[in-house]
Amino acid sequence: MPTLSRRSLMAGAAATGALAAMSARAQTDALSSTPDLTGKSVLITGCSSGFGRLGAEHYARLGAKVFATMRGLPRPEAEELSTLAADENLDITVIEIDVLSDEQVVAGVAEAERLAGGGIDVLVNNAGIGISGPVELQDMQATQLIFGTNVIGAHRMARAVLPGMRAKGGGLIVPISSQLGRVIVPYSGHYSPTKFALEAMSEAMAYELVPHNIEVAIIEPGGYPTEVWVNRNIYTSALKDRAAAIHKDGYPQVVASMGEEDGSGRSADPMDVPRAIAQIIAMPGGTRPLRTEVHPGAKPQMKINEVTAATQVGWLGGSGYGPLIKAVHNVD
């Protein structure tokens, strides 16, 4: 295995500069162009609200055959989406999938593949939750729920679609991560740990799937005014109510505000994310960036993304893994 030298890092940084520029261009284009997704089958998790719901409508309006999944059917959100699809003649099928359930994931993906006539073209791993508060307060119930949803659920979905993608000859997996998958805000519970894990798992898969013509394109949104804040408050309030005083007593001011986040002050358009994803889906295979930062405001993770890409190329670019690493980072 080659050693990591200053020269190799600088070479990697120069090579990945093109990647960073392409990522920025992809985001700019996503906000200003209208890609054609005709013929693409897109399966999305977590479509009851937020990026998932907006994405289901957006991709369908661009011509995609959309499988919008959500848990707990029947529910009003599913009926509303189905009615909208019928009224606008959009190709959207609502399927029940709770990403915590092996059985529902297997059955739901099988149904989508049956209706698509083969493997799914694009999986958008959107389902995710947040539970805030100090890490010490996160009991095993909260810890297992957030890791189960944000990490294991995404893994479960990827494993379910990959055989069909390989049989089809290619595909795309789009994990919805976060700025907090690369930088850390205190008192956010296990949100950053789960998103860091999602980022690492997704990057590993990106390398491993190169021989199968399957790409991974990680999306890193900033803060947007979606239903995530409502759901986070429900989970966080429940944790606060059951947490033991021996843990809460160490953080009185933080605990007092747990469950009261409302997302106020966030005015960015949540459609930024579906637009960016649609543009990435429409890009030619082999040109998609590994990571795309999406937010009109600060993007503190960009420098981290550039350094880690350069490090990967500098460290492993000349090894037996080199072709995989260079393919993902678009380096010759």
C-alpha positions in Angstrom: 0.0 0.0 0.0 1.5 3.4 -1.0 2.4 5.9 1.7 0.5 9.2 1.9 2.9 12.0 1.0 2.5 15.8 0.6 3.1 15.3 -3.1 0.3 12.7 -3.4 -2.1 14.8 -1.4 -1.4 17.8 -3.6 -1.9 15.8 -6.7 -5.1 14.4 -5.3 -6.2 17.9 -4.4 -5.6 19.1 -7.9 -7.5 16.2 -9.4 -10.4 16.6 -7.0 -10.7 20.3 -7.7 -12.5 19.4 -10.9 -14.8 17.2 -8.8 -15.6 20.2 -6.5 -16.3 22.4 -9.5 -18.5 19.9 -11.1 -20.5 19.5 -7.9 -21.0 23.2 -7.7 -22.1 23.3 -11.4 -24.5 20.4 -10.8 -26.2 22.3 -8.0 -26.4 25.5 -10.1 -27.8 23.6 -13.1 -30.3 21.8 -10.8 -31.8 25.1 -9.7 -32.1 26.5 -13.2 -32.7 23.6 -15.7 -35.4 21.0 -16.3 -33.9 17.6 -16.9 -35.8 14.8 -18.7 -36.3 11.7 -16.5 -38.6 9.9 -19.0 -38.0 6.1 -18.7 -36.4 6.3 -15.3 -37.9 4.3 -12.4 -37.3 6.0 -9.0 -38.0 4.5 -5.6 -38.1 6.9 -2.7 -38.3 6.2 1.0 -40.0 8.6 3.5 -42.5 10.2 1.1 -45.1 11.3 3.6 -43.6 14.8 3.8 -40.5 16.9 3.2 -37.9 16.1 0.5 -39.5 12.7 -0.1 -43.0 14.0 -0.9 -41.6 16.9 -2.9 -39.3 14.6 -4.8 -42.0 12.1 -5.7 -44.0 14.9 -7.4 -41.0 16.5 -9.0 -39.5 13.4 -10.6 -42.9 12.3 -11.8 -43.5 15.7 -13.5 -40.2 15.2 -15.2 -41.3 11.9 -16.7 -40.1 9.3 -14.2 -42.0 6.3 -13.0 -42.1 6.9 -9.2 -42.6 4.5 -6.4 -43.3 6.7 -3.3 -43.0 4.7 -0.1 -44.1 5.5 3.4 -44.9 3.6 6.5 -48.1 3.0 8.3 -50.5 2.7 5.4 -53.3 3.6 5.0 -52.7 7.2 6.0 -53.9 10.6 4.7 -50.6 11.6 3.2 -50.7 8.5 0.9 -54.3 9.3 -0.1 -53.4 12.9 -0.9 -50.4 11.9 -3.0 -52.4 9.2 -4.9 -55.2 11.7 -5.6 -52.7 14.3 -6.9 -51.1 11.7 -9.1 -54.5 10.8 -10.6 -55.6 14.4 -11.1 -52.3 15.4 -12.8 -51.8 12.0 -14.6 -48.5 11.4 -12.9 -47.0 8.0 -12.8 -46.8 7.7 -9.0 -47.5 4.4 -7.1 -47.6 4.5 -3.3 -46.1 1.5 -1.6 -45.9 0.7 2.1 -42.3 0.4 3.3 -41.1 0.9 6.9 -37.3 0.8 6.5 -37.1 -0.8 10.0 -38.9 -3.9 8.7 -37.0 -6.6 6.7 -40.3 -8.0 5.5 -41.7 -4.7 4.3 -38.5 -3.7 2.5 -38.3 -7.0 0.7 -42.0 -7.0 -0.3 -42.1 -3.3 -1.2 -39.0 -3.5 -3.5 -40.3 -6.7 -5.1 -43.6 -4.9 -5.9 -41.8 -1.9 -7.3 -39.6 -4.1 -9.5 -42.6 -6.0 -10.7 -44.4 -2.8 -11.7 -41.2 -1.4 -13.3 -40.6 -4.6 -15.3 -37.2 -5.2 -13.8 -34.6 -3.6 -11.5 -35.1 0.0 -10.2 -33.0 2.7 -11.9 -32.7 5.0 -8.9 -33.1 4.5 -5.1 -33.5 7.7 -3.1 -32.7 6.8 0.5 -34.6 9.7 2.0 -36.2 8.3 5.2 -34.6 9.7 8.3 -35.2 11.0 11.7 -33.6 13.3 14.3 -33.7 13.0 18.1 -31.9 15.9 19.8 -30.3 16.4 23.2 -26.9 15.5 24.8 -25.5 12.2 23.7 -25.5 11.0 27.3 -29.3 11.3 27.4 -29.8 9.1 24.3 -31.1 5.8 25.8 -31.0 2.5 24.0 -34.5 3.0 22.7 -33.6 6.3 21.0 -30.2 5.1 19.9 -31.6 2.0 18.2 -34.4 3.9 16.6 -32.2 6.6 15.0 -29.4 4.2 13.9 -32.1 1.7 12.7 -33.7 4.4 10.6 -30.9 6.5 9.3 -28.2 3.9 8.8 -29.5 0.3 9.0 -32.7 1.3 7.1 -30.7 2.8 4.3 -28.5 -0.3 4.2 -31.5 -2.6 4.1 -33.0 -0.7 1.2 -29.7 -0.7 -0.8 -29.3 -4.5 -0.3 -32.9 -5.0 -1.5 -32.4 -3.1 -4.8 -28.8 -4.0 -5.7 -29.4 -7.4 -7.2 -32.0 -6.0 -9.5 -29.7 -3.1 -10.5 -26.9 -5.5 -11.3 -29.2 -7.6 -13.4 -30.3 -4.5 -15.2 -26.7 -3.5 -15.8 -26.5 -0.3 -13.7 -28.3 2.0 -11.3 -28.0 4.9 -8.9 -28.3 5.2 -5.2 -28.9 8.6 -3.7 -28.5 8.8 0.1 -29.9 11.9 1.8 -27.3 12.9 4.3 -26.7 16.3 5.8 -24.2 19.0 6.5 -24.1 17.3 9.9 -22.8 14.2 8.2 -19.4 16.0 8.0 -19.5 18.7 10.7 -20.9 18.5 14.2 -23.3 20.7 16.2 -23.4 19.9 20.0 -26.5 18.6 21.6 -27.9 17.1 18.4 -28.0 13.6 19.8 -27.0 10.8 17.5 -27.9 12.8 14.4 -24.4 13.5 13.3 -23.1 10.0 14.3 -25.8 8.4 12.1 -25.2 10.7 9.2 -21.4 10.2 9.5 -22.1 6.5 9.3 -24.4 6.9 6.3 -21.7 8.9 4.6 -19.0 6.3 5.2 -21.2 3.4 4.2 -22.3 5.1 1.1 -18.8 6.0 0.0 -17.6 2.4 0.6 -20.5 1.2 -1.6 -19.6 3.8 -4.3 -16.2 2.2 -4.6 -17.4 -1.4 -4.4 -20.2 -0.9 -7.0 -18.0 0.6 -9.7 -17.6 -2.8 -11.5 -21.4 -3.1 -11.6 -22.0 0.3 -13.2 -23.9 1.4 -10.1 -23.2 4.9 -8.8 -23.8 6.5 -5.4 -24.4 10.2 -5.2 -24.6 11.6 -1.6 -26.8 14.7 -1.0 -25.8 17.0 1.9 -28.6 19.5 2.6 -28.4 22.3 5.0 -31.3 23.3 7.2 -34.7 23.5 5.5 -38.2 24.2 6.8 -39.7 20.8 6.5 -41.7 18.4 8.8 -38.4 17.1 10.2 -38.7 19.6 13.0 -42.2 18.4 14.0 -41.2 14.8 14.0 -37.9 15.5 15.8 -39.8 17.3 18.6 -42.1 14.3 19.1 -39.2 11.9 19.5 -37.2 14.3 21.6 -40.0 15.1 23.9 -40.7 11.4 24.5 -37.0 10.9 25.3 -37.0 13.9 27.6 -40.0 12.5 29.5 -38.5 9.1 30.1 -34.8 10.2 30.7 -33.5 9.6 34.2 -32.6 12.6 36.3 -29.0 11.2 36.8 -28.4 12.0 33.1 -30.6 15.1 32.8 -29.1 16.9 35.8 -25.8 17.4 33.9 -27.4 19.6 31.2 -30.3 21.6 32.8 -30.4 24.4 30.2 -30.2 22.1 27.2 -32.8 19.7 28.6 -35.2 22.6 29.3 -35.4 23.4 25.5 -35.5 19.8 24.3 -38.6 19.2 22.1 -39.1 22.8 21.3 -37.3 23.2 18.0 -39.4 24.6 15.2 -37.1 25.3 12.4 -37.9 29.0 12.6 -35.5 31.3 10.7 -35.1 28.8 7.9 -36.5 30.2 4.7 -34.6 28.2 2.0 -36.7 26.5 -0.6 -36.9 22.7 0.2 -37.4 22.1 -3.6 -33.6 22.8 -3.9 -33.0 19.2 -2.9 -35.4 17.4 -5.4 -34.1 19.7 -8.2 -30.5 18.9 -7.4 -31.3 15.2 -7.3 -33.2 15.3 -10.6 -30.2 17.0 -12.3 -27.9 14.3 -10.9 -30.2 11.5 -12.1 -30.1 13.0 -15.6 -26.3 13.3 -15.7 -24.4 10.7 -17.9 -23.2 7.7 -16.0 -19.7 8.0 -14.7 -19.9 11.8 -14.4 -21.9 12.2 -11.2 -20.2 13.7 -8.2 -19.9 11.5 -5.1 -21.1 14.4 -2.9 -23.3 17.4 -3.6 -23.8 20.2 -1.1 -27.2 21.7 -1.3 -28.1 24.9 0.4 -28.1 28.6 -0.6 -26.3 29.5 2.6 -23.1 28.3 4.3 -21.7 25.0 3.2 -19.1 24.3 5.9 -18.5 20.7 4.8 -17.2 21.6 1.3 -13.5 21.9 2.5 -13.8 18.6 4.3 -15.2 17.0 1.2 -12.3 18.3 -0.9 -9.7 17.1 1.6 -11.1 13.7 2.1 -11.4 13.1 -1.7 -7.8 14.2 -2.1 -6.8 11.9 0.7 -8.5 8.9 -0.8 -6.9 9.5 -4.2 -3.5 10.2 -2.7 -3.6 7.3 -0.3 -5.1 4.6 -2.5 -5.0 5.9 -6.0 -1.8 4.1 -6.8 -2.8 0.8 -5.1 -4.8 -2.1 -6.3 -7.9 -0.2 -5.3 -6.9 2.7 -7.5 -9.3 2.1 -10.4 -12.2 2.1 -8.0 -11.1 5.2 -6.1 -10.3 7.2 -9.3 -13.6 6.2 -11.0 -15.7 7.5 -8.1 -13.7 10.7 -7.9 -13.6 11.2 -11.6 -9.8 11.2 -11.7 -7.9 9.7 -14.7 
